[in-house]
C-alpha cells in the first residue's frame, strides 16, 4: 500500500507485543530516514516535526493492533489484507501485488524469505 502496511505476526514466548511493535516501528523509521537522507533529502523534509523526542515522524502515533484469537478472525483479516491493494486499484488480482503474501499462498513462492504458512 502506498501509505500504510498490514502485518500479521506471531509473538514468540518471552516477548511483549508493545515492545515488538515499538522496536519494529523504530527500526523501519530509522531505515527510512537513512535512505531519504542519502537519496532524497528534499522528501525527508516533508516528515520534519522537530519534536522534543524526534526530528522526523513517519508513523501515526497509535497504530491499530488487533489480536487474532480464532481461525475465523485470522482468515478474515488475512483476506482483507490480501484484497486491500485490489480495492485500492494497485492491482487486478491479489497475487499481482508485490508486497503481499497472497502470492505465497497461491504458489508457495516466498520472495522475501520470511513468510510462514499460518497453519504451520
N, C-alpha and C positions, 0 to 999 in steps of 0.2 A: 504494500500500500504506500501511497506517496506521502502520507502524513502520520501514519501510526503503524504499530505492529501488534500482532497477536502471537502469543507463545503459550503452549501447554507444556508444563514441566512437572516432573515428579520430584518431590523433595526427599532427599535421602536422609536416613536416620542420623540424628545429631546436628541437623541444620534447621534454621528457623526461616519461615517464609519471608518475613520482613528483612532479614539480613541478606538473604539471597537476592531479593528484588532490589534492595538498595545497592548492593555490590554490582549487580548486572547493569543497572541504570547508570551508575557512576563509571564503570568501565566503558560502556558504549559512549557516554558523553565525552569522556576524555579522548577516546579514539576519534570521534567526530571532530572534536576541537583540534587535535593534532593534524588531522588530514586537511581541514579547512585552513589552518594556519599555513601549511605548506603549499596547498594547491589553489585555494580560493579565499584569500584573506578578506575580500570585499563581501563575500557571502557570510563569513563569520561575524561581521559587524552587525548583521540582522539579528543575531542571537545575544547581543550585548545587553546585560541588565544592570551591571555594576552594583550588585547587592553585596551586603557585608560578607556573606559566605560563599559568593561565586561571582565571577565576571560574566559568565555566559549561562544561558538556560536553554536546554534542548528538549526537556520533558515537561509535561504538565505536573503540577505539584502532587496530586493524589491520583496515581494511576489506578485504574479499575483492576481488581484482582478477585477472582471467583473460585471458590473451592468446587471441585468436581467430584462429588461423593458417590454418584451412581453411574452405571454404564450408560444409562439413557441420557443423562445430562452430559456426560463426556461426548457421546456421539453427536448430540445436538450442537454442542459448542464447536466440535471439530468440523462438522458440516457447515456451520455458519462461517467459520474461519476460511474454509476452502472456497466457499461461494462468494465471499466478500469482494475479491478482485473482479469477479464476473459482474456483480451488482454495480461496482464502481466503473465498469466499462474498460477495464485494463486488459481484459482477455475475453475470449468467447467461451472457453471451457476451463474447468478448474485445473486441469493438468498443464495448461499453457503458461500459467503464471510462474515465473522462475523461482520466486522466493516462497513457494508453498510446498507443504508436504504432500499435497494431493497427488503429485506425480509419483512419489514414493509408494503410496497406497495403490496406485494404478499399475505401476510397472515393477516395483521393488527396487528401483534405482535411487540411490541416496547420493546426490551430487555433492552435498556438504559434509558427509561422513558423520553426522550427528543424529540423524533421525532413527528413532526406535519405534517398532510397532507397539501400539498401545496395549495390545493383548499379551505382549511378551512378559 
